[in-house]
């Protein structure tokens, strides 16, 4: 499975901003996950990682809602709501070369 960077490009930011001068987030709404004490405990995360640290996450989701609309001007809008049901987080992300070829 190949990872896809979800960062918004300038055109997506422009569509979100419209004509307003506002600070636009780098990633679309809804892509942030917040984990509280009980979820951190279930995942075995005892020490809070540093801000900016890269971690790997594997999730299983269940589709909980879908929507498809066509508006008067022919514009279409689709959405899918996903409920995370199972999750694993790799806390000690290794160098890609180390993962492929073992210890350095």
N, C-alpha and C positions, 0 to 999 in steps of 0.2 A: 504494500500500500504506500503510495507516494503522498507526502505531506504537501498541502497547498497553503501558501502564505495568504492570509485573509486581509492584509493591510489594504485600506482603501487607496485607489489611485486618485489623481487630481480631478478626473471627470466625476467620480463617485462623490468626492468631497464637494465639488461644485453643485451637484444635484442636491446634496443634503443642505448646503448653505443657502442656496438660492441667491438672492441679492444682498443678504445680510452680511455684515462684517462680524463674524463670530469665530471663536476658536473651535475647530472641528477635531474630534478624536481621530486617531489614526486607524482604528478598527471599528466596524459597524456595531451598532447597538445590539446587545444580546450575546456577544461572544465572550463575555467575562463570566467566570465562575467564582463564586465566593464560598469558601469552606470555613465553617465554624468549628468549635471545640469537638463536638461529637463526631463530625465527619473526619476531622484530623486524627482523632483517636482511632476510628475504624481503619483508617489508612496507614496507621502506624507512624505518623509524623509527630515526633516529640519536640524537635527543635524547629522553630520558625525559620524558613530559609531567608536569605538576604534578598532585598528587592533587586530585581534585574537578573536573578539567577535563572538559568534555563533548566527546565525539568521536562521529562517526558510523561505523557498521560495517555492511558488507553481507556476508552469508555465504550460501553454498550448502551444504546439508546432505544427507546420505544417511541414511535410516531404517535403523538397525542392529539394533533390537530393539523388539518390541511385547509388551504383556502386558495381559490383561483378566481380572479375577477377580471372582467374586461369593462373598461369605462367608456363613456360616450365618444370620446375622441380616439378610440381604438387602442388606448394604452392598456397594457395588461399588468397585473400584479399577482405574484404567486408567493405563498409562504407555507412553511412547514414548521410546526412546533415539535421539538424533540425533548422527551423526558429522559434524563440520564438515570439509568437503573443500576448499572454496575460500573465500578471505576477502579483503576490502579494507577499509582503515580510512582515513577522511578525518581527517587530523591537524589541519587548520585549519578548524574548523567556523565557518561564516559566519552572520551574523545572518539570520533567516528573510526579513525584508524585503529585505535585500541580495541574497539568493538569487533572490527573485522579481523584483525591479525593478532589479537591477544596483547598481553603486557608488553610495554616498550623495553 
